[in-house]
Amino acid sequence: MISSTDTLKLLFLSAFILGILGLQTMPIITLLTDQPWRGYYWPFVDYPMYCNAHQEGDHIIVGYTVIATTNSGEEISINYKNHRDLGVDYWVFSNLVRKLLGPNGYRNASVFTALHPRGNEMVKLDVYDSPVMVSRDGPVEVEADLLASIKIGSGIEEELE
Protein backbone atom coordinates (compact mmCIF):
# COMPACT_ATOMS: atom_id res chain seq x y z
CA MET A 1 0.00 0.00 0.00
CA ILE A 2 1.25 3.51 -0.83
CA SER A 3 1.27 6.08 1.96
CA SER A 4 0.22 9.68 1.54
CA THR A 5 3.87 10.75 1.92
CA ASP A 6 4.89 8.57 -1.02
CA THR A 7 2.02 9.96 -3.09
CA LEU A 8 3.12 13.51 -2.28
CA LYS A 9 6.72 12.70 -3.27
CA LEU A 10 5.53 11.22 -6.56
CA LEU A 11 3.41 14.31 -7.28
CA PHE A 12 6.34 16.68 -6.64
CA LEU A 13 8.70 14.55 -8.72
CA SER A 14 6.18 14.39 -11.57
CA ALA A 15 5.67 18.16 -11.43
CA PHE A 16 9.44 18.70 -11.52
CA ILE A 17 9.87 16.41 -14.52
CA LEU A 18 6.99 18.06 -16.38
CA GLY A 19 8.51 21.48 -15.64
CA ILE A 20 11.88 20.46 -17.08
CA LEU A 21 10.21 18.99 -20.17
CA GLY A 22 8.23 22.22 -20.56
CA LEU A 23 11.44 24.26 -20.43
CA GLN A 24 12.98 21.98 -23.05
CA THR A 25 10.18 22.93 -25.48
CA MET A 26 11.22 26.60 -25.29
CA PRO A 27 13.53 26.40 -28.36
CA ILE A 28 10.53 25.43 -30.46
CA ILE A 29 8.57 28.35 -29.09
CA THR A 30 11.60 30.60 -29.69
CA LEU A 31 11.71 29.61 -33.34
CA LEU A 32 7.97 30.19 -33.76
CA THR A 33 7.78 33.52 -31.93
CA ASP A 34 11.28 34.84 -32.79
CA GLN A 35 11.95 35.76 -29.13
CA PRO A 36 15.56 35.86 -27.85
CA TRP A 37 15.19 33.27 -25.08
CA ARG A 38 18.39 31.29 -25.60
CA GLY A 39 20.70 33.16 -23.24
CA TYR A 40 18.10 34.02 -20.66
CA TYR A 41 17.03 30.50 -19.76
CA TRP A 42 20.36 28.68 -19.67
CA PRO A 43 20.86 25.68 -19.26
CA PHE A 44 17.50 24.69 -20.63
CA VAL A 45 17.73 26.11 -24.14
CA ASP A 46 21.36 27.15 -24.60
CA TYR A 47 22.60 24.03 -26.38
CA PRO A 48 24.74 24.04 -29.54
CA MET A 49 22.26 21.64 -31.15
CA TYR A 50 19.70 24.47 -31.18
CA CYS A 51 22.04 26.82 -33.08
CA ASN A 52 21.56 27.31 -36.78
CA ALA A 53 24.19 25.74 -39.02
CA HIS A 54 26.75 28.03 -40.63
CA GLN A 55 27.35 27.79 -44.35
CA GLU A 56 30.45 28.61 -46.36
CA GLY A 57 30.85 32.39 -46.62
CA ASP A 58 28.99 33.17 -43.36
CA HIS A 59 30.58 35.72 -41.05
CA ILE A 60 30.71 34.77 -37.37
CA ILE A 61 31.69 37.19 -34.61
CA VAL A 62 34.14 35.43 -32.30
CA GLY A 63 34.83 38.38 -30.03
CA TYR A 64 35.25 42.13 -29.78
CA THR A 65 38.14 44.58 -29.80
CA VAL A 66 38.15 47.94 -28.05
CA ILE A 67 40.68 50.50 -29.28
CA ALA A 68 41.17 53.10 -26.59
CA THR A 69 42.75 56.40 -27.63
CA THR A 70 44.65 58.26 -24.92
CA ASN A 71 44.92 62.01 -24.58
CA SER A 72 48.46 61.77 -26.08
CA GLY A 73 47.07 60.07 -29.21
CA GLU A 74 48.37 56.59 -28.37
CA GLU A 75 46.03 53.71 -29.17
CA ILE A 76 45.63 50.81 -26.75
CA SER A 77 44.04 47.64 -28.11
CA ILE A 78 42.06 45.46 -25.72
CA ASN A 79 40.41 42.43 -27.26
CA TYR A 80 38.90 39.08 -26.44
CA LYS A 81 42.39 37.53 -26.48
CA ASN A 82 44.14 39.95 -24.09
CA HIS A 83 41.20 40.85 -21.85
CA ARG A 84 43.28 39.95 -18.79
CA ASP A 85 44.92 43.40 -19.12
CA LEU A 86 41.73 44.69 -17.52
CA GLY A 87 41.89 42.06 -14.77
CA VAL A 88 38.67 40.35 -15.86
CA ASP A 89 37.80 37.04 -17.45
CA TYR A 90 36.40 36.56 -20.95
CA TRP A 91 32.74 36.63 -19.87
CA VAL A 92 33.02 39.84 -17.87
CA PHE A 93 34.91 41.47 -20.77
CA SER A 94 32.19 40.38 -23.22
CA ASN A 95 29.45 41.75 -20.97
CA LEU A 96 31.29 45.08 -20.63
CA VAL A 97 31.60 45.37 -24.40
CA ARG A 98 27.92 44.49 -24.89
CA LYS A 99 27.05 47.27 -22.45
CA LEU A 100 29.20 49.68 -24.49
CA LEU A 101 27.26 48.60 -27.59
CA GLY A 102 23.89 49.16 -25.92
CA PRO A 103 21.64 52.15 -26.53
CA ASN A 104 23.27 54.09 -23.67
CA GLY A 105 26.73 52.63 -24.09
CA TYR A 106 28.47 55.89 -23.31
CA ARG A 107 27.23 55.59 -19.73
CA ASN A 108 29.29 52.42 -19.29
CA ALA A 109 32.51 53.91 -20.66
CA SER A 110 33.64 54.95 -17.18
CA VAL A 111 33.19 51.37 -15.91
CA PHE A 112 35.35 50.10 -18.76
CA THR A 113 38.09 52.73 -18.39
CA ALA A 114 38.23 52.34 -14.60
CA LEU A 115 39.47 48.77 -15.06
CA HIS A 116 42.52 49.74 -17.15
CA PRO A 117 45.65 51.14 -15.45
CA ARG A 118 45.71 54.00 -17.96
CA GLY A 119 41.95 54.50 -17.98
CA ASN A 120 42.15 58.09 -16.74
CA GLU A 121 44.10 58.98 -19.92
CA MET A 122 41.48 57.56 -22.32
CA VAL A 123 39.52 60.06 -24.38
CA LYS A 124 37.87 57.75 -26.93
CA LEU A 125 36.74 54.12 -27.18
CA ASP A 126 36.20 52.47 -30.57
CA VAL A 127 34.46 49.09 -30.43
CA TYR A 128 35.07 46.66 -33.31
CA ASP A 129 33.81 43.16 -33.92
CA SER A 130 36.28 40.36 -34.60
CA PRO A 131 34.64 38.27 -37.32
CA VAL A 132 35.78 35.17 -39.14
CA MET A 133 34.36 33.76 -42.34
CA VAL A 134 33.50 30.10 -42.73
CA SER A 135 35.42 28.45 -45.57
CA ARG A 136 36.10 24.90 -46.69
CA ASP A 137 39.60 25.18 -45.21
CA GLY A 138 38.38 26.44 -41.83
CA PRO A 139 37.84 29.90 -40.36
CA VAL A 140 39.39 32.85 -42.21
CA GLU A 141 39.81 36.22 -40.46
CA VAL A 142 38.08 39.11 -42.20
CA GLU A 143 38.17 42.87 -41.72
CA ALA A 144 36.59 44.13 -38.51
CA ASP A 145 33.69 46.59 -38.57
CA LEU A 146 33.43 49.62 -36.30
CA LEU A 147 30.36 49.03 -34.13
CA ALA A 148 30.50 52.06 -31.84
CA SER A 149 32.70 55.02 -31.11
CA ILE A 150 32.43 56.69 -27.72
CA LYS A 151 34.15 60.01 -27.04
CA ILE A 152 35.09 60.65 -23.42
CA GLY A 153 35.91 64.18 -22.44
CA SER A 154 35.21 66.99 -20.00
CA GLY A 155 33.02 64.72 -17.87
CA ILE A 156 30.47 64.23 -20.63
CA GLU A 157 30.60 61.08 -22.73
CA GLU A 158 28.87 61.02 -26.07
CA GLU A 159 28.20 58.21 -28.48
CA LEU A 160 29.44 59.01 -31.97
CA GLU A 161 27.93 56.05 -33.79
N, C-alpha and C positions, 0 to 999 in steps of 0.2 A: 504494500500500500504506500502511496506517495503522500508525504506530509505537506502541510501548507507552506512550510519553509522551502521545501524542494520545489514546489510549484512557483513560489515567488522568485527563486533563483532562476528557474527556467524562463520565466517571463522577462526578467531583466536581461538575461543572456540573449534571448530571442530579439528583444528590442535593440540591444547593442549591435547584433549582427545585421539586423534590418537597417539600422542607421548607417553602418559602414557600407553596406551594399547601395544604399541611397546616395551616399557621397561618391561612390564609384561611378554612378550614372551622370555625374556633373559634366564630364567631358562631352557627352552627347548633347546635353542641354546647352553647353557653351558653343558647340558648333551650330546648333539650331538658332540660338538667340544672339550670337556674336558678342557675348559678354566676356570681358577679360578675367575669368575666374582662376586661371591656371596658377598664378603665383600666390593668390590670396588663400587658397585652401590646401596648401601643401600639408601633408604628403598624399592627399587623396587624389589629386588630379595632375600633379606635376611630374609625370612620368615621360621619359623620352619616347615611349611608344605612342603617345598622344600628339607628338610634334609632327608637323607636316614634313614630308620628304623634301630634300633640296636637290634641284636638278643642276646639270652643268650650266655654268654661266650665272648662277644665283650669287648675290652678294650677301655675306653673313657678317654681322658685326661681332667681333670677338672681344672687344674691349673699347676703352676710351683713352684719349690722350688730352691732357690739359697743358697748354703752353702758357706759362705765367711770364709776363713781361715786368721787369723791375723798373724802378724810377731811373736807373742808369741806362736802360735800353737793353739790358741782358735778358735773354730768354731762357727760362728754366722749363724743361720738359718733364712732366710727371705722367706716367702712363700705367696701364694695367700690369706691366711687367716690373716696374720699379716703384710701386705704390708704397713700399716699406720706407721710402724716404719721408713719408708723412707720419710714419709710426702706426699705420693701420693695416689691417689685412685686406685681401681682395674684395670681400663683400662690403666692408665699410667704405672702401674707396669707390666701388660701383654705386653705392647708395648716395654718396656725396655728389658724384657726377650727375646722377639722375636728378638730384635736387637742383643742381646748377642748371639743368636743362628744362626744369619745370617752368610754369608760367611766371613765377616770381623768383626765378633763379638768382637774380642779383642779391636777394636777401640772404642767400646762403653762401655768398662769396666770402664773407668774414669768417664763417665756420671753416671753410676750406683753407683760407690763408693763415688762420691761426695755428693750423697743424704743421705748417712748414717753418723751419728755422728762419728763413728770410721772408716770411709772410708779410711783415710790416713794410717791406720794400716793394711789394707787388702793386702795380697800378692797372693791370689788365689781365684777364683770364680768357683764353680762347680754348673752346672745347671742340675737339675733333673726334670722329669715330675712327675705329681701326678695323676696316673691313678686309675680308678675304673673299676671293671668288672661287667657287667650286669648279674644278677642272678634272679631266680624266686622270691627270698625273698627281692629283691632290690639291690642297689649298694653295692659291696664288695671292700674294699681297697686292692690293690695288690702292690707288690714291685715296687718302682720307678726305672727308668732307668737313668743312667748318659747320658745326651745329649751333654754336652760340658764342658770342663775344660779349664779355662783361667788363665794363670800364669801372675801375675803382679809383676814386679820387675825391678829395676834399670832404670826406665823410658821406658823400652821396654816391651810391652805386647805381649804374644805369645799364640796362640791357641794350646792346647795340643790334642784336639780331634775334 
